[in-house]
């Protein structure tokens, strides 16, 4: 268990913007920072980070919290694991007992899988550098490819012998659970090593943890696949991982561009040559998860293809989904017979960079030119080409980009632009209707497609909020309760009256103590009761107390009430414009407390009046005049008090 003092030290040291920027590209907007949410698919940024409050919130999916919560959600860690991650990042020492093999076995399975993979990575690298066979076979292979030792160690490259169970025996003798070895694909169901006589490539997640391995066979003339990979597990989903992304993310963000290659050695060569904003698809077609991974850091992607037009044509079919994500895709076709690794070795890093920058072509225009060269003047094939190109253009959500592509493609294909406009609009509408039907089937939510003015075509795609983020109707009574809770969370520990030396929490709770049990929302009541307890125990109240609360509902509520979707205009500060007649809104908590209390009481009085009036009508109908007269006196008093409060607030006077 991590001591509470250390927990507090970690949370205070962890700056939310620094933690989030390890995974998401953020840009400044006013006092906050925004980016694309890593927790759901979106095209327009709704993910916001507040450095001043040290919290994040997505206004799309509703995910919110502090640095620990972000790491928990992103890396699927539990709370202690998230704290350890942050402690490592900020060099904070945690005094904990070192885990033994027996303790590892009873740890949460996901953590155990990471530990086993880490052990395997160290084993493979030890075999590469410290055994005669590893040096003569594996290390020689890597050095022949031009890889330096620092690159080999950095990427966790390794080697395995052809012995049937060398790794499995050593791992089990070290105390590792055989079931975990099998689950990770390191050991077969028959107790033999899965990877044998291969050089090893370690696949890392975005946090740098080894989640899987790929092995390239060293033997020649054998009937075995050249590469084999770890199976999918609880910690490894191939469709959501890109090789090298952990090492490339900072450069991708800095250069605002991601270069994509196919193979492991292609990536290693480019990285070693100083081209570090590169990831590898590992020989598979791009998936939605991999595209989402890239878009966290940049909307610009440049894909390098070997100089084989037939292979490129096949690969291009899978790129429409990149266009759907509103990304800017460029394609580079290398000289015939070359791959990124071989061409880099041939011409050197400088010439290679110049080539890929100079030869990069927009995906749709590249595709149009490539297909046009094949169909020549065949009218049937040209018609098929038009439909193919229109299908790609229709996937672009931005209508301005679509217009540009239509104009350029019409020029290249020597076709009437209006024909392309009409066909593209049809394709866009058909595409959106298909997606609409899918979404309605999956979520039960109806989606309406809006026509673009002046084009007759549908507008940009509609984004649906996940069910948990959908807005719900809030009654007036609950709204007033929430405002009281907002003040308690945000300003409960602030001094309300310096003369009386009482806090905002003391002022509010002393005024509504008799009404607490009338709260409609049980969550708001729990927060109010917690504040009461803190005051009784003389514990300080602060927003962080609620943001990091063990009750996830309270933690989420705290972020919700602290976060405003509105920012001050940057022009205020630039022109030195500030409020002169009153405090800034975030410092006006004393006035807010008074106003909120009066509105809260006014709403309660309104409800009491309505309830009392209903009882009067029932008594009148029943002929109970005596009791009715008594309630009429109560009603008159309630109305008088209600009117007094209404006058103080400057609202309508009730009759």
C-alpha positions in Angstrom: 0.0 0.0 0.0 1.3 3.5 -0.9 1.3 5.9 2.1 -1.2 8.7 1.8 1.5 11.3 2.2 3.3 9.9 -0.9 0.0 9.8 -2.8 -0.5 13.5 -2.1 3.1 14.2 -3.2 2.6 12.3 -6.5 -0.7 14.0 -7.3 0.7 17.5 -6.5 3.8 16.9 -8.7 1.9 15.5 -11.7 1.0 18.2 -14.1 -2.0 17.2 -16.1 -0.8 18.8 -19.3 2.5 17.0 -19.1 0.9 13.6 -18.4 -1.7 13.9 -21.2 0.8 15.2 -23.8 2.6 11.9 -23.6 -0.4 10.4 -25.4 -2.4 13.3 -26.9 -1.3 16.3 -29.0 -2.7 19.4 -27.3 -2.9 23.0 -28.4 -3.5 26.1 -26.4 -7.0 27.7 -26.4 -7.3 30.5 -23.9 -6.4 29.3 -20.4 -7.0 25.7 -21.4 -5.6 23.2 -23.9 -7.6 21.0 -26.3 -7.0 17.9 -28.4 -8.7 14.8 -29.8 -10.1 12.5 -27.2 -8.1 9.3 -26.8 -11.1 7.5 -25.3 -13.6 7.8 -28.2 -13.5 8.5 -31.9 -14.0 12.1 -32.9 -13.1 14.5 -35.6 -13.6 17.8 -33.8 -11.6 18.2 -30.5 -13.7 18.0 -27.4 -11.0 16.9 -25.0 -10.0 19.7 -22.7 -7.1 20.0 -20.2 -7.1 22.7 -17.5 -3.5 23.3 -16.2 -4.8 25.7 -13.6 -7.3 23.2 -12.1 -4.9 20.2 -13.0 -7.8 18.2 -14.5 -9.0 16.9 -17.9 -12.5 16.5 -19.3 -13.9 15.3 -22.6 -17.2 17.1 -23.5 -17.9 14.3 -26.0 -17.7 11.0 -24.0 -17.7 12.5 -20.5 -14.4 11.0 -19.3 -12.8 13.3 -16.7 -10.5 13.5 -13.7 -6.9 14.2 -12.6 -3.6 12.8 -13.8 -4.1 9.5 -12.0 -7.5 9.0 -13.5 -6.2 9.7 -17.0 -3.5 7.1 -16.7 -6.1 4.6 -15.3 -8.4 5.1 -18.2 -5.7 5.3 -20.9 -3.5 2.4 -19.8 -6.2 0.3 -18.0 -4.3 0.5 -14.7 -5.8 0.3 -11.3 -5.2 3.2 -8.9 -1.9 2.0 -7.3 -0.5 1.2 -10.8 -1.4 4.7 -12.0 0.3 6.2 -9.0 3.5 4.2 -9.6 3.5 5.3 -13.2 3.3 8.9 -12.2 5.9 8.4 -9.5 8.4 7.0 -12.0 7.7 9.9 -14.4 8.3 12.5 -11.7 11.1 10.6 -9.9 9.2 10.2 -6.7 10.4 7.3 -4.6 7.8 4.9 -3.3 8.7 2.6 -0.4 7.2 -0.7 -1.3 8.2 -4.3 -0.7 9.9 -5.9 -3.7 7.6 -8.4 -5.4 8.6 -12.1 -5.2 7.6 -14.7 -7.9 4.9 -15.9 -5.5 3.5 -12.4 -5.1 3.6 -11.9 -8.8 1.3 -14.9 -9.3 -1.4 -13.4 -7.1 -1.2 -10.0 -8.6 -3.9 -8.8 -11.0 -3.5 -10.8 -14.2 -2.9 -7.8 -16.5 0.0 -6.6 -14.3 1.4 -10.2 -14.3 1.3 -10.3 -18.1 3.4 -7.1 -18.3 5.9 -8.5 -15.8 6.3 -11.8 -17.8 6.8 -9.9 -21.0 9.4 -7.7 -19.4 11.2 -10.8 -18.3 11.0 -12.3 -21.8 12.4 -9.1 -23.4 15.4 -9.1 -21.0 15.9 -12.9 -21.7 15.9 -12.4 -25.5 18.3 -9.5 -25.3 20.6 -11.4 -22.9 20.7 -14.3 -25.4 21.7 -11.9 -28.1 24.5 -10.1 -26.3 25.8 -12.7 -23.8 25.8 -16.1 -25.7 28.2 -17.3 -28.4 25.3 -18.4 -30.6 23.4 -15.1 -30.1 26.5 -13.1 -31.0 27.4 -15.1 -34.1 23.9 -15.4 -35.5 21.6 -12.8 -34.1 24.0 -9.9 -33.5 25.8 -10.4 -36.8 22.4 -10.3 -38.6 21.5 -7.0 -37.0 25.0 -5.5 -37.6 24.9 -6.6 -41.2 21.7 -4.6 -41.5 23.7 -1.6 -40.2 22.1 -1.4 -36.7 24.2 0.1 -34.0 24.2 -1.4 -30.4 22.4 1.6 -29.0 19.6 1.1 -31.5 19.4 -2.7 -30.7 19.2 -2.0 -27.0 16.8 0.9 -27.3 14.2 -1.1 -29.2 14.7 -4.3 -27.2 15.9 -6.5 -30.0 17.0 -10.0 -29.1 17.6 -13.7 -30.1 16.3 -17.2 -29.3 18.1 -20.4 -29.8 16.7 -23.5 -31.5 16.5 -25.4 -28.2 12.9 -26.6 -27.8 12.3 -25.3 -24.3 15.2 -23.1 -23.2 13.2 -20.0 -22.4 10.3 -21.9 -20.8 12.6 -23.8 -18.4 14.4 -20.7 -17.3 11.2 -18.7 -16.8 9.4 -21.4 -14.8 12.6 -21.9 -12.7 12.5 -18.2 -12.0 9.0 -18.6 -10.6 6.8 -17.4 -13.5 3.4 -18.9 -13.9 3.3 -21.4 -16.8 -0.3 -20.4 -17.6 0.8 -16.8 -18.2 3.6 -18.0 -20.4 1.1 -19.9 -22.6 -1.4 -17.1 -22.6 1.2 -14.6 -23.9 2.2 -17.1 -26.6 5.7 -17.5 -25.3 5.2 -21.2 -24.6 3.1 -23.6 -26.6 0.4 -25.8 -25.0 2.9 -28.7 -25.1 5.5 -26.8 -23.0 7.8 -25.9 -25.9 9.1 -22.4 -26.7 7.0 -20.7 -29.3 9.9 -18.5 -30.6 13.0 -20.6 -31.6 16.0 -19.8 -33.8 14.8 -16.3 -34.5 15.9 -12.7 -34.0 13.3 -11.0 -31.8 11.6 -7.6 -32.1 9.8 -6.2 -29.0 6.5 -4.5 -29.6 5.8 -1.7 -27.0 2.6 0.1 -26.1 2.5 3.9 -25.8 3.8 3.7 -22.3 6.9 1.8 -23.4 5.8 -1.5 -21.9 6.5 -4.7 -23.9 3.1 -6.1 -24.9 4.1 -8.6 -27.6 7.0 -10.0 -29.8 7.7 -10.7 -33.4 10.4 -13.2 -34.4 12.2 -13.5 -37.8 13.5 -16.9 -38.6 17.2 -17.3 -39.1 17.3 -20.8 -40.7 17.2 -20.9 -44.5 15.3 -23.3 -46.8 12.8 -24.4 -44.1 9.1 -24.6 -44.5 8.2 -22.1 -41.8 6.9 -18.5 -41.9 9.5 -15.8 -42.1 7.9 -13.8 -39.3 5.7 -15.1 -36.4 4.0 -12.9 -33.9 2.6 -13.1 -30.3 -1.2 -13.9 -30.2 -3.7 -11.2 -29.1 -4.0 -11.0 -25.3 -5.5 -8.8 -22.7 -2.6 -6.4 -23.1 -2.1 -6.7 -26.9 -4.5 -6.0 -29.6 -2.7 -6.0 -33.0 -5.2 -3.7 -34.6 -4.6 -0.9 -32.0 -0.7 -1.1 -32.0 1.8 0.4 -34.3 5.4 -0.7 -34.0 7.7 2.0 -32.8 4.9 4.4 -31.8 6.3 4.8 -28.3 9.7 6.0 -29.6 8.1 8.2 -32.3 5.3 10.0 -30.5 7.3 13.0 -29.4 8.8 13.6 -32.8 5.5 13.1 -34.5 3.9 15.7 -32.3 6.9 18.1 -32.7 7.0 17.8 -36.5 3.3 17.5 -36.9 3.7 14.5 -39.3 3.8 10.8 -39.1 5.8 8.7 -41.6 4.5 5.1 -42.0 6.5 2.2 -43.3 5.7 -1.5 -43.5 8.5 -3.5 -41.8 10.4 -3.5 -38.5 13.8 -3.1 -40.1 12.6 -0.2 -42.2 11.5 1.6 -39.1 14.8 0.9 -37.3 16.9 2.2 -40.2 15.0 5.4 -40.4 15.0 6.0 -36.7 18.7 5.4 -36.5 19.3 7.8 -39.3 17.5 10.5 -37.4 14.1 10.2 -39.0 12.3 9.5 -35.7 8.7 10.4 -36.5 8.1 7.0 -38.1 5.9 4.0 -37.2 5.4 0.6 -38.9 2.2 -1.2 -39.7 4.1 -4.6 -39.4 2.9 -5.9 -42.7 -0.8 -5.5 -42.1 -3.5 -3.2 -43.6 -4.2 -0.2 -41.6 -7.0 -0.5 -39.0 -9.4 2.0 -37.4 -7.5 1.6 -34.1 -4.1 2.3 -35.7 -5.4 5.4 -37.5 -6.9 6.7 -34.3 -3.5 6.1 -32.6 -1.8 8.3 -35.2 -4.4 11.0 -35.1 -3.8 11.5 -31.4 -0.5 13.1 -32.3 -1.1 14.6 -35.8 -3.6 14.7 -38.7 -0.8 14.4 -41.2 0.4 11.0 -42.4 3.0 10.2 -45.1 3.0 6.5 -46.2 6.1 5.0 -47.9 5.6 2.2 -50.4 8.1 -0.1 -52.0 8.5 0.6 -55.8 5.9 -2.0 -56.9 2.8 -0.3 -58.5 0.7 -3.5 -58.3 1.3 -3.8 -54.5 0.7 -0.1 -54.1 -2.7 -0.3 -55.9 -3.8 -3.1 -53.5 -2.6 -1.1 -50.5 -4.4 2.0 -51.5 -7.8 0.4 -51.1 -7.5 0.4 -47.4 -6.7 4.1 -47.1 -10.2 5.5 -47.5 -10.8 5.0 -43.8 -7.9 7.4 -43.2 -9.7 10.0 -45.3 -12.9 9.4 -43.2 -11.0 10.5 -40.1 -10.3 13.9 -41.8 -6.5 13.2 -42.0 -4.2 14.5 -44.7 -2.7 11.5 -46.4 0.4 11.7 -48.7 1.9 8.7 -50.5 5.6 8.2 -51.5 6.5 5.6 -54.1 10.1 4.5 -53.7 12.2 3.7 -56.8 11.4 0.2 -58.3 13.0 -2.6 -56.4 13.7 -0.5 -53.3 12.2 -0.5 -49.8 12.8 2.2 -47.2 15.7 0.3 -45.6 17.6 -0.5 -48.8 17.0 3.0 -50.3 18.2 4.7 -47.2 21.4 2.6 -47.1 22.0 3.4 -50.7 21.5 7.2 -50.8 22.1 8.3 -47.2 19.8 10.1 -44.7 19.9 13.6 -46.3 19.1 12.4 -49.8 16.4 10.1 -48.5 14.7 12.9 -46.6 14.9 15.1 -49.7 13.4 12.3 -51.9 10.4 11.6 -49.6 9.6 15.3 -49.2 9.9 16.0 -52.9 8.0 12.9 -54.1 5.2 12.9 -51.6 1.8 13.3 -53.4 -1.7 13.7 -52.0 -3.4 10.3 -51.8 -6.4 11.0 -53.9 -4.4 12.8 -56.6 -1.8 10.0 -56.5 -4.5 7.4 -56.8 -6.2 9.2 -59.7 -2.9 9.4 -61.7 -2.0 5.8 -60.9 -5.4 4.4 -62.0 -5.6 6.8 -65.0 -2.3 5.4 -66.4 -3.8 1.9 -66.4 -7.2 2.6 -68.0 -5.8 4.8 -70.8 -8.7 5.6 -73.2 -11.0 2.6 -72.5 -14.4 4.3 -71.7 -15.7 1.4 -69.6 -12.6 1.4 -67.4 -12.6 5.1 -67.2 -16.2 5.0 -65.9 -15.1 2.5 -63.3 -12.2 4.8 -62.4 -14.5 7.8 -61.9 -16.7 5.7 -59.5 -13.6 4.6 -57.6 -12.3 8.1 -57.2 -15.7 9.5 -56.3 -15.9 6.8 -53.6 -12.7 8.1 -52.0 -13.6 11.8 -52.3 -17.0 11.0 -50.6 -15.2 9.8 -47.5 -13.6 13.2 -46.9 -15.8 14.9 -44.2 -14.6 18.5 -44.9 -16.7 19.9 -47.8 -14.0 22.4 -48.7 -11.5 19.7 -49.2 -14.0 17.7 -51.2 -14.5 20.7 -53.4 -10.8 21.0 -54.0 -10.4 17.3 -54.8 -13.4 17.4 -57.2 -11.8 20.4 -59.1 -8.4 18.8 -59.4 -9.6 15.3 -60.3 -11.9 16.8 -62.9 -9.0 18.6 -64.4 -6.7 15.5 -64.4 -9.4 13.2 -65.8 -10.6 15.8 -68.3 -14.1 15.5 -67.0 -16.9 18.0 -66.5 -16.6 19.2 -62.9 -20.4 19.3 -62.4 -20.6 15.6 -63.1 -18.1 14.9 -60.3 -20.0 17.2 -58.0 -23.3 15.4 -58.6 -21.9 11.9 -58.3 -19.8 12.8 -55.2 -22.9 14.3 -53.4 -24.8 11.1 -54.1 -22.0 9.0 -52.7 -21.7 11.2 -49.7 -25.4 10.9 -48.9 -25.3 7.2 -49.4 -22.3 6.8 -47.2 -23.8 8.9 -44.4 -27.1 7.0 -44.5 -25.3 3.7 -44.1 -23.4 5.0 -41.1 -26.7 6.4 -39.7 -28.3 3.0 -40.0 -25.4 1.3 -38.3 -25.4 3.8 -35.4 -29.1 3.6 -34.9 -28.8 -0.2 -34.8 -25.9 -0.1 -32.3 -27.2 2.7 -30.0 -30.9 3.1 -30.6 -30.2 6.8 -31.3 -31.7 8.6 -34.3 -29.4 10.7 -36.4 -30.5 13.4 -38.8 -28.3 14.3 -41.8 -28.2 18.0 -42.6 -27.8 19.2 -46.2 -25.1 21.6 -47.1 -26.5 24.9 -48.3 -25.9 25.6 -51.9 -24.5 22.1 -52.8 -27.5 19.7 -52.3 -25.1 17.4 -50.5 -24.9 16.3 -46.9 -22.8 18.3 -44.5 -19.9 16.9 -42.4 -20.5 13.6 -40.7 -22.6 13.6 -37.5 -20.8 12.6 -34.3 -22.8 10.8 -31.6 -22.2 11.1 -27.9 -21.8 7.8 -26.1 -24.9 6.9 -23.9 -23.2 8.0 -20.7 -22.4 11.4 -22.2 -26.0 12.1 -23.4 -27.5 15.2 -21.7 -30.3 14.5 -19.2 -33.0 16.8 -18.1 -32.4 18.3 -14.7 -35.2 19.7 -12.5 -35.0 23.2 -11.1 -34.7 21.8 -7.6 -31.8 19.5 -8.6 -30.2 22.4 -10.5 -30.2 24.5 -7.3 -28.8 21.6 -5.3 -26.0 21.2 -7.9 -25.1 24.8 -7.6 -24.7 24.5 -3.8 -22.5 21.5 -4.3 -20.4 23.3 -6.9 -19.7 26.0 -4.4 -18.8 23.5 -1.7 -16.4 21.6 -4.0 -14.8 24.6 -5.7 -14.7 27.1 -2.8 -15.6 25.2 0.4 -12.2 26.0 2.0 -12.1 29.6 1.0 -12.8 32.4 3.5 -16.4 33.7 3.1 -16.1 36.4 5.8 -12.7 37.6 7.1 -14.3 39.4 10.1 -16.1 36.3 11.2 -13.3 34.0 9.9 -15.8 31.5 8.5 -15.3 29.5 5.3 -17.8 29.2 2.4 -18.6 25.6 3.5 -19.4 26.8 7.1 -21.6 29.6 5.8 -23.5 27.4 3.3 -24.0 24.4 5.5 -25.1 26.3 8.6 -27.8 27.9 6.5 -29.2 24.7 4.9 -28.6 22.2 7.7 -32.3 21.7 8.3 -32.9 21.2 4.5 -30.1 18.7 3.8 -32.4 15.7 4.1 -34.7 17.3 1.5 -32.0 17.0 -1.2 -33.5 15.2 -4.2 -30.1 14.0 -5.5 -28.5 11.4 -3.2 -25.0 12.1 -4.8 -25.2 15.8 -3.9 -26.3 14.8 -0.4 -23.2 12.6 0.0 -21.0 15.5 -0.9 -22.7 17.9 1.5 -22.4 15.2 4.3 -18.7 14.7 3.5 -18.2 18.5 3.8 -20.0 18.4 7.1 -17.7 15.6 8.3 -14.5 17.4 7.2 -15.6 20.6 9.1 -16.3 18.5 12.2 -12.9 16.8 11.9 -11.2 20.1 11.2 -9.9 18.8 7.9 -9.2 21.4 5.1 -11.5 21.4 2.1 -10.1 21.7 -1.4 -11.1 20.8 -4.9 -8.4 18.1 -5.0 -10.1 16.3 -2.1 -13.1 15.6 -4.3 -11.2 15.2 -7.7 -9.2 12.4 -6.2 -12.0 10.9 -4.2 -12.2 7.1 -3.9 -15.9 7.3 -4.8 -15.8 7.6 -8.6 -19.2 9.2 -8.8 -18.0 12.0 -6.5 -14.7 12.3 -8.4 -16.6 12.7 -11.7 -19.0 15.2 -10.3 -16.1 17.3 -9.0 -14.6 17.6 -12.4 -18.0 18.3 -14.0 -18.7 21.2 -11.7 -15.2 22.6 -11.8 -15.0 22.5 -15.6 -16.6 25.2 -17.7 -16.7 24.8 -21.5 -16.3 28.6 -21.8 -13.0 30.5 -21.9 -12.2 34.1 -21.5 -11.4 35.8 -24.8 -7.6 36.0 -25.2 -8.3 39.6 -26.3 -9.0 40.5 -22.6 -5.5 39.9 -21.6 -3.9 41.2 -24.8 -5.7 44.5 -24.4 -5.3 44.7 -20.7 -9.1 44.6 -20.1 -10.3 43.5 -16.7 -13.4 43.9 -14.6 -13.3 47.2 -12.7 -16.6 47.2 -10.7 -16.4 43.7 -9.3 -14.2 40.7 -8.8 -13.5 38.2 -11.6 -16.2 35.5 -11.7 -13.9 32.8 -10.3 -13.1 35.0 -7.3 -16.6 36.1 -6.6 -17.5 33.1 -4.5 -18.9 35.1 -1.5 -21.5 36.8 -3.6 -22.2 33.5 -5.4 -22.7 31.8 -2.1 -25.3 34.3 -1.0 -27.2 34.3 -4.3 -27.1 30.5 -4.6 -28.4 30.0 -1.1 -31.3 32.4 -1.6 -32.2 30.7 -4.9 -32.0 27.3 -3.3 -34.3 28.3 -0.5 -36.6 30.1 -2.9 -37.0 26.9 -4.9 -37.7 24.9 -1.8 -40.3 27.4 -0.7 -41.9 27.2 -4.1 -42.2 23.4 -3.8 -43.6 23.7 -0.3 -46.2 26.3 -1.5 -47.3 23.9 -4.3 -47.5 21.0 -1.9 -49.5 23.1 0.6 -51.8 24.4 -2.1 -52.6 20.8 -3.2 -53.5 19.9 0.4 -55.8 23.0 0.6 -57.7 21.9 -2.5 -58.2 18.4 -1.0 -59.5 19.8 2.3 -61.8 22.2 0.5 -63.2 19.4 -1.6 -63.7 17.3 1.6 -65.3 20.2 3.5 -62.7 20.3 6.3 -62.9 24.1 6.7 -61.0 24.3 10.0 -57.9 22.5 8.8 -58.1 24.4 5.5 -58.1 27.8 7.3 -55.0 26.7 9.2 -53.2 25.8 6.0 -54.2 29.0 4.4 -52.4 30.9 7.2 -49.3 28.8 6.6 -49.6 29.4 2.8 -49.8 33.2 3.4 -46.6 33.1 5.5 -44.8 30.9 2.9 -45.7 33.3 0.2 -44.5 36.3 2.2 -41.1 34.8 2.9 -40.9 33.7 -0.8 -41.7 37.2 -2.0 -39.0 38.7 0.3 -36.4 36.3 -1.1 -37.6 37.1 -4.7 -37.3 40.8 -4.1 -33.7 40.4 -2.7 -32.8 38.4 -5.8 -34.5 40.9 -8.1 -36.7 38.2 -9.6 -40.5 38.1 -10.1 -42.6 38.7 -7.0 -45.0 35.8 -6.5 -48.6 36.4 -5.6 
